[in-house]
Amino acid sequence: MNELLSEWIEKAEGDYATAQRELLELCLPLDASLDLQRDLLIQLDHYAVRYRYPGASAERKEAKEAFRAAKQIRAVMRQKLGLHDRD
């Protein structure tokens, strides 16, 4: 296996392990209402890992869904942090 390919695989495996730990689980004890966003966060996790590496690209529909989910999560988190809403 060539060295570059080996590095990509190692990075991908590390990212996959990180995604499995999910930041949400660390935040829930601080704010249980974040559990309402679980489905959107899982959806975003899927896109983050699947399309991060060469060889795969999101279709237009998937990109729109991911953007919509990210926009909703961003709005919730900005509100919780007391930040003014910006587009």
Secondary structure, DSSP 8 states (H G I E B T S, - for coil): --HHHHHHHHHHHHHHHHHHH-HHHHHTTT-GGGGGGHHHHHHHHHHHHHTSSTT----HHHHHHHHHHHHHHHHHHHHHTT-----
